């Protein structure tokens, strides 16, 4: 798109489509970009956008038990794998034997869940 660029004295830059570009169909919504603007010595302008809104949740919850939860990390750019996170939290007033018994039952339950999944789980 050909544009007309107006540099204001207060530092603002207004960019308008040229007259022959105004007849083209353009989305009717207003878009605001967050970014860093750099102007070269020859007047060339570059806008590098900030990475806004890409953080999102780190984990996706797969399965829960009474004392544990199984999560998987979301896939990042250029990484075609995700990590599995299993977290158990038992109350401190449980005796050791009860914790070991509950842990064994919940591990069996989680492993049964993994065996029902259709995709291969790589450890």
C-alpha positions in Angstrom: 0.0 0.0 0.0 1.3 3.4 -0.9 1.2 5.9 2.0 1.6 9.5 2.7 3.7 10.0 5.9 3.5 13.2 7.9 6.1 13.9 10.6 4.7 16.2 13.3 6.9 18.6 15.4 5.9 16.9 18.6 7.3 13.5 17.4 4.1 11.9 16.2 4.0 10.3 12.8 0.8 10.1 10.9 0.6 7.6 8.0 -2.4 7.9 5.6 -3.1 5.9 2.5 -2.6 7.8 -0.7 -5.6 8.9 -2.7 -5.5 6.0 -5.2 -5.3 3.6 -2.3 -8.4 5.0 -0.5 -10.8 3.3 -3.0 -9.6 -0.2 -1.9 -11.6 -2.2 0.6 -10.0 -2.0 4.0 -11.2 -3.5 7.3 -13.3 -1.0 9.2 -11.7 -1.6 12.5 -9.0 0.4 14.1 -5.8 -1.4 14.9 -3.3 -0.1 17.4 0.2 -1.5 17.4 2.6 -1.6 20.4 6.1 -1.4 19.1 9.5 0.3 18.8 9.8 2.8 16.0 13.3 3.5 14.5 14.0 6.0 11.8 17.2 5.7 9.8 19.3 8.6 8.6 17.8 8.4 5.1 14.3 8.6 6.5 13.5 4.9 6.3 11.2 3.9 9.1 11.0 0.5 10.8 8.4 -0.6 13.3 9.3 -3.6 15.5 6.3 -4.8 17.4 6.5 -5.7 21.1 5.7 -9.3 21.9 2.4 -8.5 23.7 0.0 -11.3 24.5 2.1 -14.3 23.6 2.8 -15.4 27.2 -0.5 -17.1 27.9 -0.7 -20.1 30.3 2.4 -22.3 30.5 0.6 -25.5 31.3 -2.4 -27.3 30.0 -4.0 -29.6 32.6 -4.5 -33.1 31.4 -5.7 -35.1 34.5 -6.3 -34.6 38.2 -6.4 -36.9 41.1 -7.4 -36.2 44.7 -3.8 -35.2 45.6 -2.1 -34.7 42.3 -2.4 -33.2 38.9 -0.8 -33.9 35.5 0.0 -31.0 33.2 1.8 -30.7 29.9 3.8 -27.6 28.8 2.6 -25.9 25.7 4.7 -26.1 22.6 7.0 -23.2 22.0 8.4 -21.8 18.7 10.7 -24.1 16.9 10.3 -26.8 19.5 8.2 -29.8 18.5 8.0 -31.3 22.0 6.3 -30.6 25.2 7.2 -31.6 28.8 5.0 -33.6 31.1 4.7 -32.3 34.7 3.2 -34.5 37.5 2.7 -32.8 40.8 1.5 -34.3 44.1 0.6 -32.4 47.2 -0.3 -34.3 50.4 -1.4 -32.7 53.6 1.3 -32.5 56.2 -0.7 -34.4 58.8 -0.9 -37.6 56.8 1.4 -40.3 58.2 4.1 -41.7 55.9 2.4 -45.0 55.3 -0.9 -43.3 54.2 1.1 -41.0 51.8 2.9 -44.0 50.3 -0.4 -45.8 49.9 -2.2 -42.8 48.3 0.8 -42.1 46.1 0.8 -45.7 44.8 -2.9 -45.6 44.0 -2.7 -42.3 42.2 0.3 -43.3 40.2 -1.5 -46.4 39.0 -4.5 -44.2 38.1 -2.4 -41.7 36.2 -0.5 -44.5 34.3 -3.9 -46.1 33.4 -4.9 -42.7 32.0 -1.7 -42.5 29.9 -2.3 -46.0 28.5 -5.7 -44.9 27.3 -4.3 -42.0 25.3 -3.8 -42.6 21.6 -0.6 -40.7 21.1 2.8 -42.0 22.2 4.2 -40.5 25.4 7.9 -40.1 25.3 9.6 -39.9 28.6 
